Every structure is written in structure tokens, then in C-alpha cells.
């Protein structure tokens, strides 16, 4: 398993700034499924603790300037300590099933109008891995992973 952890080249404006993915070798009949990891359910106290005017930028598209989704994107990110815990967890628990795990700092300012991972509805090909609901989950914070099976090739070619 390869681990790619990119450090920030400059000080980050928020401690919760790391986005993470892992690639599962085989999952639900697909190969090399990328799972976007995130922290669900941040509390209102944490939400209120940030100076949002310093963290949010312009809208990604004209007319899409609602800041709420972009604020949740930040709240779903990991701190540096959490990033290290997640990488250690993946390496210990899933080393034989995961081909790579990546972590990198978000870009700031965060554009307004983003959709947080927790707001993407599950469906036929899109789903969540609720790691924190699994038996013997060891981390002190919840973690989920979003995947889209339609983005990955099947294990067996239909023919």
C-alpha cells in the first residue's frame, strides 16, 4: 500500500484542512474504487468557532454564492492529527485491501457554492462506507467514505 501525504508549503488558515482518499483494490464488483473520506456531523460549537470571512472566497459560479455548503466542506475535513490517525488506521486495518491512501491540504480560500460530501445522496452507484459504525472502530471521531461505483471498471468484463 502506498501512502501519499502532502504537507502544506505555508501555514494553513484553519486546523481542519486536510482532505483524504483511499483506493480499494476490489469493492462491490469494481476495481480500484476511490473513496473520499470525511468527518460527518460537526457540531454547532465548532461551526461557530471559525472566522468564515477569512476562509471563504468567491463563488465557484455566478449565482452560486451560498456559503453553507462550503462551510460544511471545511468541517468535514481532517486536522493534521486526525489525518495521521486515519492513515495509521488504514495502514493497520486495510493494508491488504487498499492500494493507496492520500492526504493533502485544501486550497484556501474555499470557494462558495460547494456541496459537502455528506450532502450527496446515496443511490444505485453512489454510497457511503460508515467506518465509525464498523465493529472495533478505534478512532475517537466519526469517519465516512463516499464512493461512486460508476466511475470504476467492473472486475469482470461483460460479454
WOUR-V612180 format. One record per helix or strand of 2 or more residues. SS is the DSSP state (H for helix, E for strand). FROM is the first residue (numbers start at 1). TO is the last residue. Records with the same first field share a line. If there is no record, write none. Layout:
BEGIN
SS=FROM-TO + FROM-TO
END
This chain:
BEGIN
E=2-5 + 18-27 + 30-38 + 56-59 + 98-105 + 110-112 + 126-130 + 144-148
H=44-48 + 52-55 + 68-76 + 80-94 + 117-119 + 131-133 + 149-151
END
